[in-house]
Amino acid sequence: MDLFKNIWLFIQNQILGMEWLNDFIGNILTRLGVDTHGRIGGSVQFFIYDVVKITVLLCVLIFIISYIQSYFPPERSRRILGRFHGIGANIVSALLGTVTPFCSCSSIPLFIGFTSAGLPLGVTFSFLISSPMVDLGSLVLLISIFGTKIAAAYVIVGLVIAVVGGTLIEKLGMEKYVEDFIKTAGSIDIDSPVLTVKDRLQSAKEQVGATFKKVFPYILIGVGIGAVIHNWIPENWIETVLGTNNPFGVILATLVGIPMYADIFGTIPIAEALLSKGAQLGTILAFMMGVTTLSLPSLIMLRKAVKPKLLIVFISICTAGIIIVGYLFNIFHAFLI
């Protein structure tokens, strides 16, 4: 048993976490005369290490996920979802969201397509919540930063929020608040072309390039913010605002995260820095969920497809769910370490 545990820790720390890379970069900077224990040197080391680590993992994960995603084109996904009913459909929809694009804006066109194809509104909202919040890539990156237990717990609660949120919207009967052009659009039943393994590999390669260009600026911004937090902001400041002494830390982190626009790859370095400074785990995860699920650009896009009342209900359900989950993580943090 200890052997398997040690093997997994090696995978988590050295392969996914790339701790060897951090040491390597630190040694190079030291030889160049940079004081890595100082603020400037520490910031430089943090920035280079996190950018390289996240970029490498990002490209590998995009390739793998894009290859998997090639088996689930929109039409096939719609057919899969159409076979299920009730809460089972919400669960399948949330799970399907884990193999789709990385940010909330990328998910909205699929949401519109599924809704116009006649799928139940609650099912499509479960997909819309799950897709940016939980994906296979985020699971691997979360493991590299927070460990297996916390990563698994994040994915599970993300799926729960997606299923519960979609179910509540379904029960509230909000179909009449979908814009008319979505209802009348209908769907074109086009079979997806048969792809060979070579086609899928080429498609995955192209997706790596396209997604990297889109995501990389947010990685640089996220890592830059993380480097500032990690080396320049006093620990007692973070603990005062987002630590145990502030009972409103989760609410504050969620509300701060909502107007921002980034995917999980951009928020993880910020979360890593906040955690090292003493911010509570649930508060950090609430911030990440707020950014990835309720970004302002995605809400603007969603407003084009749904009427204000449905948009408000969607925001309210997601915000309440994120805040509740944040406080639960803070309460049970000790059991996840």
Buried (B, 14 or more C-beta within 10 A) or exposed (E): EEEEEEEEEEBBBEEBBBBEBBEEBBEEBBEEEBEBEEEEBBBBBBBBBBBBBBBEBBBEBBBBBBBBBBEBBBBEBBEBBBEBEEBEBBBBBBBBBBBBBBBBBBBBEBBBBBBBBEBBBBBBBBBBBBBBBBBBBBBBBBBBBBBBEBBBBBBEBBBBBBBBBBBBBBEBEBBEBBBEEBEEBEBEEEEEEEBEEEEBBEBBBEBBEEBBEBBBEBBBBBBBBBBBBBBEBEEEEBBEBBBEEBEEBBBBBBBBBBEBBBBBBBBBBBBBBBBBBBBBBBBBBBBBBBBBBBBEBBBEBBEEBBBEEBBEBBBEBBBBBBBBBBBBBBEEBEEBE
